[in-house]
Amino acid sequence: MNDYRVAAVLSALFAGLTAVLAKKGVEGVPGNLALAIRVTVVVLFAWVLVLVSRETDLRAVPRAAWGWLALSGVGTGLSWLFYFRALKGGPVSVVAPIDKLSFVIAVALSLLILRERPSPNVLVGAAVVALGVGIALRG
């Protein structure tokens, strides 16, 4: 397995764990406050990583990257906002599969915006994920 694939598997593992932890965390806590607590922890964690790795030269970040990263941050914030709202109202077993449609959306947007050429296996995988979400939600 390539390093990026190992990282992707670990990301999926922690995302799955995060769904359960977040569901427990939103119990009895207003959704926006829960989101703010989560974001604060993530920000602190990220800055510890930056400081430990000594990747602290903000001037080295290209101007265009600032814009893209800012937009990504807004997207992350909105994703988490609606994820927490969904978890407040529904079970993880329903919310998590719907959330995984992000894979299908990411593949489509990578094709349209980044002009990537996903392999046939990736396209079939995206279709299978969409089908799987549909099946999971029917049960």
Secondary structure in CASP SS format (residue, H / E / C, confidence):
PFRMAT SS
TARGET T0000
AUTHOR 0000-0000-0000
METHOD secondary structure of the structure
MODEL  1
M C 1.00
N C 1.00
D H 1.00
Y H 1.00
R H 1.00
V H 1.00
A H 1.00
A H 1.00
V H 1.00
L H 1.00
S H 1.00
A H 1.00
L H 1.00
F H 1.00
A H 1.00
G H 1.00
L H 1.00
T H 1.00
A H 1.00
V H 1.00
L H 1.00
A H 1.00
K H 1.00
K H 1.00
G H 1.00
V C 1.00
E C 1.00
G C 1.00
V C 1.00
P C 1.00
G H 1.00
N H 1.00
L H 1.00
A H 1.00
L H 1.00
A H 1.00
I H 1.00
R H 1.00
V H 1.00
T H 1.00
V H 1.00
V H 1.00
V H 1.00
L H 1.00
F H 1.00
A H 1.00
W H 1.00
V H 1.00
L H 1.00
V H 1.00
L H 1.00
V H 1.00
S H 1.00
R C 1.00
E C 1.00
T C 1.00
D C 1.00
L H 1.00
R H 1.00
A H 1.00
V C 1.00
P C 1.00
R H 1.00
A H 1.00
A H 1.00
W H 1.00
G H 1.00
W H 1.00
L H 1.00
A H 1.00
L H 1.00
S H 1.00
G H 1.00
V H 1.00
G H 1.00
T H 1.00
G H 1.00
L H 1.00
S H 1.00
W H 1.00
L H 1.00
F H 1.00
Y H 1.00
F H 1.00
R H 1.00
A H 1.00
L H 1.00
K H 1.00
G H 1.00
G C 1.00
P C 1.00
V H 1.00
S H 1.00
V H 1.00
V H 1.00
A H 1.00
P H 1.00
I H 1.00
D H 1.00
K C 1.00
L H 1.00
S H 1.00
F H 1.00
V H 1.00
I H 1.00
A H 1.00
V H 1.00
A H 1.00
L H 1.00
S H 1.00
L H 1.00
L H 1.00
I C 1.00
L C 1.00
R C 1.00
E C 1.00
R C 1.00
P C 1.00
S C 1.00
P H 1.00
N H 1.00
V H 1.00
L H 1.00
V H 1.00
G H 1.00
A H 1.00
A H 1.00
V H 1.00
V H 1.00
A H 1.00
L H 1.00
G H 1.00
V H 1.00
G H 1.00
I H 1.00
A H 1.00
L H 1.00
R H 1.00
G C 1.00
END
